[in-house]
Amino acid sequence: MQEWKNNKYYWIIELLGFWEGGVNASNLAQQFSVTRKQGKQYLTRYRALYPQNLIYNTSLKHFIPTSTRLPTRRVSP
């Protein structure tokens, strides 16, 4: 169950990164009604698994997609 729950967060991180051009802890906190600290933990876990997918842009204060592939996995409808 925990793995499915994390996949949901990772999917949103990828979606926001790809669709909105970036993602940060506040975006995740708002999306899932969690604290900003919890949103940061989701981003930290995601980046540990997929370090090549997002880089931090200090001027935007967002993690933005790199030139590598995003999303990392297929999501079936």
PQR file with spaces between the fields and no chain letter, atoms N, CA, C, O and H, PARSE charges and radii, in Angstrom:
ATOM       1  N    MET     1       0.820   -1.194    0.000 -0.4000 1.5000
ATOM       2  CA   MET     1       0.000    0.000    0.000 -0.0000 2.0000
ATOM       3  C    MET     1       0.864    1.257    0.000  0.5500 1.7000
ATOM       4  O    MET     1       0.562    2.219   -0.707 -0.5500 1.4000
ATOM       5  N    GLN     2       1.931    1.253    0.785 -0.4000 1.5000
ATOM       6  CA   GLN     2       2.791    2.431    0.866 -0.0000 2.0000
ATOM       7  C    GLN     2       3.411    2.756   -0.492  0.5500 1.7000
ATOM       8  O    GLN     2       3.520    3.925   -0.861 -0.5500 1.4000
ATOM       9  H    GLN     2       2.177    0.472    1.359  0.4000 1.0000
ATOM      10  N    GLU     3       3.817    1.720   -1.238 -0.4000 1.5000
ATOM      11  CA   GLU     3       4.418    1.957   -2.545 -0.0000 2.0000
ATOM      12  C    GLU     3       3.430    2.631   -3.495  0.5500 1.7000
ATOM      13  O    GLU     3       3.810    3.551   -4.219 -0.5500 1.4000
ATOM      14  H    GLU     3       3.727    0.770   -0.938  0.4000 1.0000
ATOM      15  N    TRP     4       2.173    2.193   -3.505 -0.4000 1.5000
ATOM      16  CA   TRP     4       1.159    2.830   -4.346 -0.0000 2.0000
ATOM      17  C    TRP     4       0.984    4.285   -3.951  0.5500 1.7000
ATOM      18  O    TRP     4       0.874    5.161   -4.809 -0.5500 1.4000
ATOM      19  H    TRP     4       1.864    1.445   -2.917  0.4000 1.0000
ATOM      20  N    LYS     5       0.958    4.539   -2.654 -0.4000 1.5000
ATOM      21  CA   LYS     5       0.785    5.903   -2.165 -0.0000 2.0000
ATOM      22  C    LYS     5       1.939    6.786   -2.640  0.5500 1.7000
ATOM      23  O    LYS     5       1.709    7.910   -3.087 -0.5500 1.4000
ATOM      24  H    LYS     5       1.047    3.828   -1.957  0.4000 1.0000
ATOM      25  N    ASN     6       3.163    6.300   -2.551 -0.4000 1.5000
ATOM      26  CA   ASN     6       4.314    7.062   -3.030 -0.0000 2.0000
ATOM      27  C    ASN     6       4.250    7.276   -4.530  0.5500 1.7000
ATOM      28  O    ASN     6       4.598    8.354   -5.013 -0.5500 1.4000
ATOM      29  H    ASN     6       3.350    5.387   -2.188  0.4000 1.0000
ATOM      30  N    ASN     7       3.811    6.270   -5.279 -0.4000 1.5000
ATOM      31  CA   ASN     7       3.695    6.429   -6.724 -0.0000 2.0000
ATOM      32  C    ASN     7       2.757    7.567   -7.084  0.5500 1.7000
ATOM      33  O    ASN     7       2.991    8.280   -8.061 -0.5500 1.4000
ATOM      34  H    ASN     7       3.528    5.395   -4.887  0.4000 1.0000
ATOM      35  N    LYS     8       1.705    7.744   -6.310 -0.4000 1.5000
ATOM      36  CA   LYS     8       0.768    8.844   -6.551 -0.0000 2.0000
ATOM      37  C    LYS     8       1.489   10.184   -6.413  0.5500 1.7000
ATOM      38  O    LYS     8       1.298   11.081   -7.234 -0.5500 1.4000
ATOM      39  H    LYS     8       1.514    7.166   -5.517  0.4000 1.0000
ATOM      40  N    TYR     9       2.303   10.316   -5.393 -0.4000 1.5000
ATOM      41  CA   TYR     9       3.052   11.559   -5.193 -0.0000 2.0000
ATOM      42  C    TYR     9       4.091   11.750   -6.291  0.5500 1.7000
ATOM      43  O    TYR     9       4.266   12.856   -6.802 -0.5500 1.4000
ATOM      44  H    TYR     9       2.458    9.587   -4.726  0.4000 1.0000
ATOM      45  N    TYR    10       4.770   10.684   -6.648 -0.4000 1.5000
ATOM      46  CA   TYR    10       5.784   10.781   -7.692 -0.0000 2.0000
ATOM      47  C    TYR    10       5.151   11.150   -9.031  0.5500 1.7000
ATOM      48  O    TYR    10       5.721   11.915   -9.809 -0.5500 1.4000
ATOM      49  H    TYR    10       4.628    9.785   -6.233  0.4000 1.0000
ATOM      50  N    TRP    11       3.977   10.601   -9.289 -0.4000 1.5000
ATOM      51  CA   TRP    11       3.285   10.920  -10.532 -0.0000 2.0000
ATOM      52  C    TRP    11       2.943   12.412  -10.584  0.5500 1.7000
ATOM      53  O    TRP    11       3.113   13.050  -11.623 -0.5500 1.4000
ATOM      54  H    TRP    11       3.514    9.979   -8.658  0.4000 1.0000
ATOM      55  N    ILE    12       2.467   12.965   -9.478 -0.4000 1.5000
ATOM      56  CA   ILE    12       2.137   14.392   -9.436 -0.0000 2.0000
ATOM      57  C    ILE    12       3.397   15.237   -9.586  0.5500 1.7000
ATOM      58  O    ILE    12       3.372   16.265  -10.263 -0.5500 1.4000
ATOM      59  H    ILE    12       2.329   12.447   -8.634  0.4000 1.0000
ATOM      60  N    ILE    13       4.498   14.818   -8.965 -0.4000 1.5000
ATOM      61  CA   ILE    13       5.761   15.549   -9.124 -0.0000 2.0000
ATOM      62  C    ILE    13       6.141   15.608  -10.595  0.5500 1.7000
ATOM      63  O    ILE    13       6.517   16.668  -11.095 -0.5500 1.4000
ATOM      64  H    ILE    13       4.518   13.983   -8.416  0.4000 1.0000
ATOM      65  N    GLU    14       6.047   14.485  -11.289 -0.4000 1.5000
ATOM      66  CA   GLU    14       6.373   14.449  -12.713 -0.0000 2.0000
ATOM      67  C    GLU    14       5.386   15.256  -13.536  0.5500 1.7000
ATOM      68  O    GLU    14       5.775   15.963  -14.466 -0.5500 1.4000
ATOM      69  H    GLU    14       5.741   13.624  -10.883  0.4000 1.0000
ATOM      70  N    LEU    15       4.122   15.152  -13.198 -0.4000 1.5000
ATOM      71  CA   LEU    15       3.104   15.899  -13.928 -0.0000 2.0000
ATOM      72  C    LEU    15       3.341   17.402  -13.813  0.5500 1.7000
ATOM      73  O    LEU    15       3.341   18.112  -14.818 -0.5500 1.4000
ATOM      74  H    LEU    15       3.806   14.578  -12.443  0.4000 1.0000
ATOM      75  N    LEU    16       3.542   17.883  -12.596 -0.4000 1.5000
ATOM      76  CA   LEU    16       3.780   19.313  -12.403 -0.0000 2.0000
ATOM      77  C    LEU    16       5.090   19.746  -13.054  0.5500 1.7000
ATOM      78  O    LEU    16       5.170   20.821  -13.650 -0.5500 1.4000
ATOM      79  H    LEU    16       3.541   17.306  -11.779  0.4000 1.0000
ATOM      80  N    GLY    17       6.103   18.913  -12.937 -0.4000 1.5000
ATOM      81  CA   GLY    17       7.373   19.243  -13.570 -0.0000 2.0000
ATOM      82  C    GLY    17       7.250   19.351  -15.076  0.5500 1.7000
ATOM      83  O    GLY    17       7.777   20.282  -15.686 -0.5500 1.4000
ATOM      84  H    GLY    17       6.039   18.041  -12.453  0.4000 1.0000
ATOM      85  N    PHE    18       6.562   18.412  -15.667 -0.4000 1.5000
ATOM      86  CA   PHE    18       6.406   18.394  -17.121 -0.0000 2.0000
ATOM      87  C    PHE    18       5.400   19.433  -17.604  0.5500 1.7000
ATOM      88  O    PHE    18       5.688   20.189  -18.532 -0.5500 1.4000
ATOM      89  H    PHE    18       6.134   17.656  -15.172  0.4000 1.0000
ATOM      90  N    TRP    19       4.231   19.474  -16.987 -0.4000 1.5000
ATOM      91  CA   TRP    19       3.140   20.313  -17.463 -0.0000 2.0000
ATOM      92  C    TRP    19       3.302   21.778  -17.062  0.5500 1.7000
ATOM      93  O    TRP    19       3.092   22.678  -17.875 -0.5500 1.4000
ATOM      94  H    TRP    19       3.997   18.859  -16.234  0.4000 1.0000
ATOM      95  N    GLU    20       3.678   22.008  -15.803 -0.4000 1.5000
ATOM      96  CA   GLU    20       3.806   23.377  -15.296 -0.0000 2.0000
ATOM      97  C    GLU    20       5.220   23.928  -15.458  0.5500 1.7000
ATOM      98  O    GLU    20       5.443   25.129  -15.307 -0.5500 1.4000
ATOM      99  H    GLU    20       3.849   21.277  -15.143  0.4000 1.0000
ATOM     100  N    GLY    21       6.162   23.057  -15.763 -0.4000 1.5000
ATOM     101  CA   GLY    21       7.537   23.506  -15.934 -0.0000 2.0000
ATOM     102  C    GLY    21       8.355   23.493  -14.662  0.5500 1.7000
ATOM     103  O    GLY    21       9.539   23.831  -14.690 -0.5500 1.4000
ATOM     104  H    GLY    21       5.981   22.081  -15.886  0.4000 1.0000
ATOM     105  N    GLY    22       7.752   23.110  -13.537 -0.4000 1.5000
ATOM     106  CA   GLY    22       8.484   23.044  -12.282 -0.0000 2.0000
ATOM     107  C    GLY    22       7.571   22.654  -11.137  0.5500 1.7000
ATOM     108  O    GLY    22       6.346   22.707  -11.245 -0.5500 1.4000
ATOM     109  H    GLY    22       6.790   22.836  -13.514  0.4000 1.0000
ATOM     110  N    VAL    23       8.194   22.261  -10.039 -0.4000 1.5000
ATOM     111  CA   VAL    23       7.440   21.832   -8.866 -0.0000 2.0000
ATOM     112  C    VAL    23       8.256   22.172   -7.623  0.5500 1.7000
ATOM     113  O    VAL    23       9.486   22.136   -7.649 -0.5500 1.4000
ATOM     114  H    VAL    23       9.189   22.218   -9.951  0.4000 1.0000
ATOM     115  N    ASN    24       7.566   22.501   -6.540 -0.4000 1.5000
ATOM     116  CA   ASN    24       8.242   22.705   -5.258 -0.0000 2.0000
ATOM     117  C    ASN    24       7.386   22.126   -4.140  0.5500 1.7000
ATOM     118  O    ASN    24       6.288   21.626   -4.381 -0.5500 1.4000
ATOM     119  H    ASN    24       6.567   22.530   -6.518  0.4000 1.0000
ATOM     120  N    ALA    25       7.895   22.196   -2.926 -0.4000 1.5000
ATOM     121  CA   ALA    25       7.206   21.600   -1.782 -0.0000 2.0000
ATOM     122  C    ALA    25       5.849   22.244   -1.540  0.5500 1.7000
ATOM     123  O    ALA    25       4.908   21.566   -1.126 -0.5500 1.4000
ATOM     124  H    ALA    25       8.787   22.602   -2.730  0.4000 1.0000
ATOM     125  N    SER    26       5.736   23.528   -1.790 -0.4000 1.5000
ATOM     126  CA   SER    26       4.453   24.215   -1.593 -0.0000 2.0000
ATOM     127  C    SER    26       3.390   23.708   -2.558  0.5500 1.7000
ATOM     128  O    SER    26       2.224   23.582   -2.184 -0.5500 1.4000
ATOM     129  H    SER    26       6.500   24.079   -2.126  0.4000 1.0000
ATOM     130  N    ASN    27       3.782   23.418   -3.797 -0.4000 1.5000
ATOM     131  CA   ASN    27       2.840   22.843   -4.766 -0.0000 2.0000
ATOM     132  C    ASN    27       2.276   21.527   -4.265  0.5500 1.7000
ATOM     133  O    ASN    27       1.073   21.283   -4.350 -0.5500 1.4000
ATOM     134  H    ASN    27       4.729   23.520   -4.100  0.4000 1.0000
ATOM     135  N    LEU    28       3.153   20.680   -3.741 -0.4000 1.5000
ATOM     136  CA   LEU    28       2.718   19.374   -3.243 -0.0000 2.0000
ATOM     137  C    LEU    28       1.869   19.519   -1.992  0.5500 1.7000
ATOM     138  O    LEU    28       0.892   18.791   -1.815 -0.5500 1.4000
ATOM     139  H    LEU    28       4.131   20.878   -3.672  0.4000 1.0000
ATOM     140  N    ALA    29       2.234   20.448   -1.127 -0.4000 1.5000
ATOM     141  CA   ALA    29       1.452   20.680    0.089 -0.0000 2.0000
ATOM     142  C    ALA    29       0.033   21.094   -0.270  0.5500 1.7000
ATOM     143  O    ALA    29      -0.929   20.620    0.333 -0.5500 1.4000
ATOM     144  H    ALA    29       3.028   21.039   -1.271  0.4000 1.0000
ATOM     145  N    GLN    30      -0.096   21.970   -1.244 -0.4000 1.5000
ATOM     146  CA   GLN    30      -1.418   22.424   -1.672 -0.0000 2.0000
ATOM     147  C    GLN    30      -2.192   21.299   -2.359  0.5500 1.7000
ATOM     148  O    GLN    30      -3.383   21.118   -2.108 -0.5500 1.4000
ATOM     149  H    GLN    30       0.686   22.355   -1.734  0.4000 1.0000
ATOM     150  N    GLN    31      -1.527   20.560   -3.207 -0.4000 1.5000
ATOM     151  CA   GLN    31      -2.177   19.491   -3.964 -0.0000 2.0000
ATOM     152  C    GLN    31      -2.729   18.392   -3.064  0.5500 1.7000
ATOM     153  O    GLN    31      -3.816   17.869   -3.313 -0.5500 1.4000
ATOM     154  H    GLN    31      -0.559   20.708   -3.411  0.4000 1.0000
ATOM     155  N    PHE    32      -1.977   18.037   -2.012 -0.4000 1.5000
ATOM     156  CA   PHE    32      -2.348   16.902   -1.175 -0.0000 2.0000
ATOM     157  C    PHE    32      -2.799   17.276    0.223  0.5500 1.7000
ATOM     158  O    PHE    32      -3.021   16.401    1.060 -0.5500 1.4000
ATOM     159  H    PHE    32      -1.095   18.462   -1.809  0.4000 1.0000
ATOM     160  N    SER    33      -2.936   18.563    0.484 -0.4000 1.5000
ATOM     161  CA   SER    33      -3.356   19.037    1.816 -0.0000 2.0000
ATOM     162  C    SER    33      -2.453   18.479    2.917  0.5500 1.7000
ATOM     163  O    SER    33      -2.924   17.964    3.932 -0.5500 1.4000
ATOM     164  H    SER    33      -2.756   19.274   -0.195  0.4000 1.0000
ATOM     165  N    VAL    34      -1.158   18.594    2.690 -0.4000 1.5000
ATOM     166  CA   VAL    34      -0.165   18.192    3.682 -0.0000 2.0000
ATOM     167  C    VAL    34       0.682   19.419    4.009  0.5500 1.7000
ATOM     168  O    VAL    34       0.532   20.470    3.385 -0.5500 1.4000
ATOM     169  H    VAL    34      -0.776   19.012    1.866  0.4000 1.0000
ATOM     170  N    THR    35       1.568   19.279    4.984 -0.4000 1.5000
ATOM     171  CA   THR    35       2.450   20.392    5.323 -0.0000 2.0000
ATOM     172  C    THR    35       3.521   20.558    4.251  0.5500 1.7000
ATOM     173  O    THR    35       3.799   19.639    3.481 -0.5500 1.4000
ATOM     174  H    THR    35       1.691   18.425    5.491  0.4000 1.0000
ATOM     175  N    ARG    36       4.108   21.734    4.217 -0.4000 1.5000
ATOM     176  CA   ARG    36       5.196   21.995    3.287 -0.0000 2.0000
ATOM     177  C    ARG    36       6.372   21.056    3.579  0.5500 1.7000
ATOM     178  O    ARG    36       7.057   20.600    2.663 -0.5500 1.4000
ATOM     179  H    ARG    36       3.883   22.481    4.842  0.4000 1.0000
ATOM     180  N    LYS    37       6.592   20.777    4.853 -0.4000 1.5000
ATOM     181  CA   LYS    37       7.661   19.853    5.254 -0.0000 2.0000
ATOM     182  C    LYS    37       7.436   18.468    4.650  0.5500 1.7000
ATOM     183  O    LYS    37       8.376   17.836    4.169 -0.5500 1.4000
ATOM     184  H    LYS    37       6.036   21.147    5.597  0.4000 1.0000
ATOM     185  N    GLN    38       6.187   17.999    4.677 -0.4000 1.5000
ATOM     186  CA   GLN    38       5.873   16.696    4.084 -0.0000 2.0000
ATOM     187  C    GLN    38       6.065   16.739    2.571  0.5500 1.7000
ATOM     188  O    GLN    38       6.572   15.784    1.983 -0.5500 1.4000
ATOM     189  H    GLN    38       5.423   18.512    5.068  0.4000 1.0000
ATOM     190  N    GLY    39       5.664   17.837    1.940 -0.4000 1.5000
ATOM     191  CA   GLY    39       5.888   17.995    0.506 -0.0000 2.0000
ATOM     192  C    GLY    39       7.363   17.927    0.158  0.5500 1.7000
ATOM     193  O    GLY    39       7.744   17.337   -0.853 -0.5500 1.4000
ATOM     194  H    GLY    39       5.252   18.612    2.418  0.4000 1.0000
ATOM     195  N    LYS    40       8.191   18.533    0.996 -0.4000 1.5000
ATOM     196  CA   LYS    40       9.640   18.483    0.776 -0.0000 2.0000
ATOM     197  C    LYS    40      10.158   17.054    0.895  0.5500 1.7000
ATOM     198  O    LYS    40      11.051   16.655    0.147 -0.5500 1.4000
ATOM     199  H    LYS    40       7.882   19.012    1.817  0.4000 1.0000
ATOM     200  N    GLN    41       9.608   16.285    1.825 -0.4000 1.5000
ATOM     201  CA   GLN    41      10.024   14.888    1.979 -0.0000 2.0000
ATOM     202  C    GLN    41       9.686   14.071    0.733  0.5500 1.7000
ATOM     203  O    GLN    41      10.475   13.224    0.316 -0.5500 1.4000
ATOM     204  H    GLN    41       8.882   16.609    2.432  0.4000 1.0000
ATOM     205  N    TYR    42       8.520   14.320    0.137 -0.4000 1.5000
ATOM     206  CA   TYR    42       8.161   13.618   -1.098 -0.0000 2.0000
ATOM     207  C    TYR    42       9.147   13.953   -2.216  0.5500 1.7000
ATOM     208  O    TYR    42       9.570   13.071   -2.963 -0.5500 1.4000
ATOM     209  H    TYR    42       7.879   15.008    0.476  0.4000 1.0000
ATOM     210  N    LEU    43       9.507   15.223   -2.326 -0.4000 1.5000
ATOM     211  CA   LEU    43      10.477   15.628   -3.343 -0.0000 2.0000
ATOM     212  C    LEU    43      11.844   14.995   -3.087  0.5500 1.7000
ATOM     213  O    LEU    43      12.516   14.565   -4.025 -0.5500 1.4000
ATOM     214  H    LEU    43       9.164   15.940   -1.719  0.4000 1.0000
ATOM     215  N    THR    44      12.249   14.939   -1.841 -0.4000 1.5000
ATOM     216  CA   THR    44      13.538   14.341   -1.491 -0.0000 2.0000
ATOM     217  C    THR    44      13.570   12.865   -1.863  0.5500 1.7000
ATOM     218  O    THR    44      14.557   12.385   -2.421 -0.5500 1.4000
ATOM     219  H    THR    44      11.704   15.288   -1.079  0.4000 1.0000
ATOM     220  N    ARG    45      12.498   12.145   -1.558 -0.4000 1.5000
ATOM     221  CA   ARG    45      12.428   10.714   -1.908 -0.0000 2.0000
ATOM     222  C    ARG    45      12.435   10.513   -3.425  0.5500 1.7000
ATOM     223  O    ARG    45      13.116    9.630   -3.945 -0.5500 1.4000
ATOM     224  H    ARG    45      11.697   12.535   -1.105  0.4000 1.0000
ATOM     225  N    TYR    46      11.665   11.347   -4.118 -0.4000 1.5000
ATOM     226  CA   TYR    46      11.618   11.253   -5.576 -0.0000 2.0000
ATOM     227  C    TYR    46      13.006   11.485   -6.165  0.5500 1.7000
ATOM     228  O    TYR    46      13.448   10.735   -7.034 -0.5500 1.4000
ATOM     229  H    TYR    46      11.112   12.064   -3.695  0.4000 1.0000
ATOM     230  N    ARG    47      13.686   12.516   -5.694 -0.4000 1.5000
ATOM     231  CA   ARG    47      15.012   12.839   -6.230 -0.0000 2.0000
ATOM     232  C    ARG    47      16.041   11.766   -5.895  0.5500 1.7000
ATOM     233  O    ARG    47      16.997   11.574   -6.647 -0.5500 1.4000
ATOM     234  H    ARG    47      13.327   13.126   -4.988  0.4000 1.0000
ATOM     235  N    ALA    48      15.859   11.066   -4.783 -0.4000 1.5000
ATOM     236  CA   ALA    48      16.764    9.960   -4.453 -0.0000 2.0000
ATOM     237  C    ALA    48      16.598    8.814   -5.454  0.5500 1.7000
ATOM     238  O    ALA    48      17.571    8.147   -5.809 -0.5500 1.4000
ATOM     239  H    ALA    48      15.082   11.222   -4.172  0.4000 1.0000
ATOM     240  N    LEU    49      15.371    8.591   -5.902 -0.4000 1.5000
ATOM     241  CA   LEU    49      15.097    7.527   -6.876 -0.0000 2.0000
ATOM     242  C    LEU    49      15.434    7.939   -8.305  0.5500 1.7000
ATOM     243  O    LEU    49      15.922    7.126   -9.089 -0.5500 1.4000
ATOM     244  H    LEU    49      14.581    9.133   -5.614  0.4000 1.0000
ATOM     245  N    TYR    50      15.177    9.187   -8.640 -0.4000 1.5000
ATOM     246  CA   TYR    50      15.345    9.680  -10.011 -0.0000 2.0000
ATOM     247  C    TYR    50      16.158   10.974  -10.012  0.5500 1.7000
ATOM     248  O    TYR    50      15.627   12.027  -10.363 -0.5500 1.4000
ATOM     249  H    TYR    50      14.780    9.848   -8.003  0.4000 1.0000
ATOM     250  N    PRO    51      17.426   10.920   -9.629 -0.5600 1.5000
ATOM     251  CA   PRO    51      18.221   12.148   -9.495  0.2800 2.0000
ATOM     252  C    PRO    51      18.456   12.881  -10.813  0.5500 1.7000
ATOM     253  O    PRO    51      18.745   14.078  -10.812 -0.5500 1.4000
ATOM     254  N    GLN    52      18.337   12.185  -11.919 -0.4000 1.5000
ATOM     255  CA   GLN    52      18.596   12.791  -13.219 -0.0000 2.0000
ATOM     256  C    GLN    52      17.401   13.566  -13.772  0.5500 1.7000
ATOM     257  O    GLN    52      17.550   14.260  -14.777 -0.5500 1.4000
ATOM     258  H    GLN    52      18.102   11.213  -11.919  0.4000 1.0000
ATOM     259  N    ASN    53      16.235   13.476  -13.160 -0.4000 1.5000
ATOM     260  CA   ASN    53      15.029   14.056  -13.750 -0.0000 2.0000
ATOM     261  C    ASN    53      14.776   15.519  -13.422  0.5500 1.7000
ATOM     262  O    ASN    53      14.223   16.245  -14.248 -0.5500 1.4000
ATOM     263  H    ASN    53      16.114   12.912  -12.343  0.4000 1.0000
ATOM     264  N    LEU    54      15.167   15.964  -12.238 -0.4000 1.5000
ATOM     265  CA   LEU    54      14.873   17.334  -11.812 -0.0000 2.0000
ATOM     266  C    LEU    54      16.127   18.006  -11.270  0.5500 1.7000
ATOM     267  O    LEU    54      16.950   17.375  -10.607 -0.5500 1.4000
ATOM     268  H    LEU    54      15.616   15.374  -11.567  0.4000 1.0000
ATOM     269  N    ILE    55      16.258   19.298  -11.565 -0.4000 1.5000
ATOM     270  CA   ILE    55      17.312   20.101  -10.948 -0.0000 2.0000
ATOM     271  C    ILE    55      16.659   21.314  -10.303  0.5500 1.7000
ATOM     272  O    ILE    55      15.594   21.760  -10.732 -0.5500 1.4000
ATOM     273  H    ILE    55      15.589   19.811  -12.103  0.4000 1.0000
ATOM     274  N    TYR    56      17.299   21.839   -9.277 -0.4000 1.5000
ATOM     275  CA   TYR    56      16.732   22.981   -8.569 -0.0000 2.0000
ATOM     276  C    TYR    56      17.172   24.271   -9.238  0.5500 1.7000
ATOM     277  O    TYR    56      18.365   24.501   -9.435 -0.5500 1.4000
ATOM     278  H    TYR    56      18.164   21.476   -8.929  0.4000 1.0000
ATOM     279  N    ASN    57      16.210   25.108   -9.587 -0.4000 1.5000
ATOM     280  CA   ASN    57      16.472   26.423  -10.160 -0.0000 2.0000
ATOM     281  C    ASN    57      16.330   27.440   -9.039  0.5500 1.7000
ATOM     282  O    ASN    57      15.222   27.685   -8.562 -0.5500 1.4000
ATOM     283  H    ASN    57      15.240   24.921   -9.427  0.4000 1.0000
ATOM     284  N    THR    58      17.432   28.032   -8.616 -0.4000 1.5000
ATOM     285  CA   THR    58      17.406   28.934   -7.462 -0.0000 2.0000
ATOM     286  C    THR    58      16.632   30.214   -7.733  0.5500 1.7000
ATOM     287  O    THR    58      16.020   30.762   -6.815 -0.5500 1.4000
ATOM     288  H    THR    58      18.333   27.833   -9.004  0.4000 1.0000
ATOM     289  N    SER    59      16.641   30.700   -8.949 -0.4000 1.5000
ATOM     290  CA   SER    59      15.902   31.932   -9.229 -0.0000 2.0000
ATOM     291  C    SER    59      14.394   31.693   -9.255  0.5500 1.7000
ATOM     292  O    SER    59      13.626   32.562   -8.842 -0.5500 1.4000
ATOM     293  H    SER    59      17.137   30.255   -9.695  0.4000 1.0000
ATOM     294  N    LEU    60      13.964   30.538   -9.729 -0.4000 1.5000
ATOM     295  CA   LEU    60      12.534   30.209   -9.751 -0.0000 2.0000
ATOM     296  C    LEU    60      12.056   29.588   -8.445  0.5500 1.7000
ATOM     297  O    LEU    60      10.863   29.600   -8.141 -0.5500 1.4000
ATOM     298  H    LEU    60      14.588   29.832  -10.065  0.4000 1.0000
ATOM     299  N    LYS    61      13.004   29.043   -7.672 -0.4000 1.5000
ATOM     300  CA   LYS    61      12.693   28.313   -6.440 -0.0000 2.0000
ATOM     301  C    LYS    61      11.771   27.121   -6.715  0.5500 1.7000
ATOM     302  O    LYS    61      10.824   26.845   -5.978 -0.5500 1.4000
ATOM     303  H    LYS    61      13.972   29.034   -7.919  0.4000 1.0000
ATOM     304  N    HIS    62      12.092   26.440   -7.794 -0.4000 1.5000
ATOM     305  CA   HIS    62      11.363   25.249   -8.227 -0.0000 2.0000
ATOM     306  C    HIS    62      12.362   24.204   -8.705  0.5500 1.7000
ATOM     307  O    HIS    62      13.473   24.526   -9.126 -0.5500 1.4000
ATOM     308  H    HIS    62      12.861   26.664   -8.392  0.4000 1.0000
ATOM     309  N    PHE    63      11.943   22.954   -8.628 -0.4000 1.5000
ATOM     310  CA   PHE    63      12.666   21.894   -9.306 -0.0000 2.0000
ATOM     311  C    PHE    63      12.115   21.844  -10.719  0.5500 1.7000
ATOM     312  O    PHE    63      10.903   21.748  -10.915 -0.5500 1.4000
ATOM     313  H    PHE    63      11.040   22.693   -8.286  0.4000 1.0000
ATOM     314  N    ILE    64      12.990   21.908  -11.691 -0.4000 1.5000
ATOM     315  CA   ILE    64      12.565   21.907  -13.087 -0.0000 2.0000
ATOM     316  C    ILE    64      13.089   20.649  -13.774  0.5500 1.7000
ATOM     317  O    ILE    64      14.112   20.094  -13.372 -0.5500 1.4000
ATOM     318  H    ILE    64      13.975   21.987  -11.532  0.4000 1.0000
ATOM     319  N    PRO    65      12.382   20.203  -14.817 -0.5600 1.5000
ATOM     320  CA   PRO    65      12.822   19.004  -15.534  0.2800 2.0000
ATOM     321  C    PRO    65      14.158   19.238  -16.230  0.5500 1.7000
ATOM     322  O    PRO    65      14.433   20.333  -16.721 -0.5500 1.4000
ATOM     323  N    THR    66      14.966   18.213  -16.263 -0.4000 1.5000
ATOM     324  CA   THR    66      16.205   18.268  -17.031 -0.0000 2.0000
ATOM     325  C    THR    66      15.894   17.855  -18.456  0.5500 1.7000
ATOM     326  O    THR    66      14.737   17.619  -18.806 -0.5500 1.4000
ATOM     327  H    THR    66      14.742   17.324  -15.864  0.4000 1.0000
ATOM     328  N    SER    67      16.910   17.769  -19.262 -0.4000 1.5000
ATOM     329  CA   SER    67      16.696   17.358  -20.650 -0.0000 2.0000
ATOM     330  C    SER    67      16.467   15.858  -20.780  0.5500 1.7000
ATOM     331  O    SER    67      16.163   15.366  -21.867 -0.5500 1.4000
ATOM     332  H    SER    67      17.850   17.961  -18.978  0.4000 1.0000
ATOM     333  N    THR    68      16.614   15.123  -19.664 -0.4000 1.5000
ATOM     334  CA   THR    68      16.340   13.684  -19.719 -0.0000 2.0000
ATOM     335  C    THR    68      14.839   13.455  -19.753  0.5500 1.7000
ATOM     336  O    THR    68      14.047   14.388  -19.618 -0.5500 1.4000
ATOM     337  H    THR    68      16.861   15.523  -18.781  0.4000 1.0000
ATOM     338  N    ARG    69      14.478   12.240  -19.930 -0.4000 1.5000
ATOM     339  CA   ARG    69      13.064   11.922  -20.121 -0.0000 2.0000
ATOM     340  C    ARG    69      12.227   12.146  -18.862  0.5500 1.7000
ATOM     341  O    ARG    69      12.631   11.790  -17.756 -0.5500 1.4000
ATOM     342  H    ARG    69      15.121   11.483  -20.040  0.4000 1.0000
ATOM     343  N    LEU    70      11.094   12.725  -19.052 -0.4000 1.5000
ATOM     344  CA   LEU    70      10.042   12.852  -18.038 -0.0000 2.0000
ATOM     345  C    LEU    70       8.753   12.585  -18.784  0.5500 1.7000
ATOM     346  O    LEU    70       8.608   13.121  -19.883 -0.5500 1.4000
ATOM     347  H    LEU    70      10.765   13.014  -19.951  0.4000 1.0000
ATOM     348  N    PRO    71       7.837   11.837  -18.310 -0.5600 1.5000
ATOM     349  CA   PRO    71       7.840   11.088  -17.062  0.2800 2.0000
ATOM     350  C    PRO    71       8.716    9.849  -17.138  0.5500 1.7000
ATOM     351  O    PRO    71       9.098    9.410  -18.222 -0.5500 1.4000
ATOM     352  N    THR    72       9.032    9.288  -15.970 -0.4000 1.5000
ATOM     353  CA   THR    72       9.949    8.154  -15.902 -0.0000 2.0000
ATOM     354  C    THR    72       9.267    6.830  -16.178  0.5500 1.7000
ATOM     355  O    THR    72       9.935    5.854  -16.518 -0.5500 1.4000
ATOM     356  H    THR    72       8.722    9.645  -15.088  0.4000 1.0000
ATOM     357  N    ARG    73       7.975    6.777  -16.043 -0.4000 1.5000
ATOM     358  CA   ARG    73       7.271    5.514  -16.255 -0.0000 2.0000
ATOM     359  C    ARG    73       5.924    5.790  -16.909  0.5500 1.7000
ATOM     360  O    ARG    73       5.392    6.898  -16.848 -0.5500 1.4000
ATOM     361  H    ARG    73       7.433    7.571  -15.766  0.4000 1.0000
ATOM     362  N    ARG    74       5.410    4.783  -17.512 -0.4000 1.5000
ATOM     363  CA   ARG    74       4.101    4.883  -18.139 -0.0000 2.0000
ATOM     364  C    ARG    74       3.008    4.795  -17.100  0.5500 1.7000
ATOM     365  O    ARG    74       3.084    3.994  -16.169 -0.5500 1.4000
ATOM     366  H    ARG    74       5.842    3.883  -17.561  0.4000 1.0000
ATOM     367  N    VAL    75       2.005    5.610  -17.259 -0.4000 1.5000
ATOM     368  CA   VAL    75       0.847    5.558  -16.368 -0.0000 2.0000
ATOM     369  C    VAL    75      -0.330    5.098  -17.199  0.5500 1.7000
ATOM     370  O    VAL    75      -0.712    5.757  -18.166 -0.5500 1.4000
ATOM     371  H    VAL    75       1.943    6.262  -18.015  0.4000 1.0000
ATOM     372  N    SER    76      -0.904    3.969  -16.825 -0.4000 1.5000
ATOM     373  CA   SER    76      -2.037    3.459  -17.588 -0.0000 2.0000
ATOM     374  C    SER    76      -3.312    4.169  -17.165  0.5500 1.7000
ATOM     375  O    SER    76      -3.471    4.517  -15.995 -0.5500 1.4000
ATOM     376  H    SER    76      -0.593    3.433  -16.039  0.4000 1.0000
ATOM     377  N    PRO    77      -4.225    4.389  -18.111 -0.5600 1.5000
ATOM     378  CA   PRO    77      -5.471    5.111  -17.809  0.2800 2.0000
ATOM     379  C    PRO    77      -6.389    4.360  -16.885  0.5500 1.7000
ATOM     380  O    PRO    77      -7.467    4.852  -16.552 -0.5500 1.4000
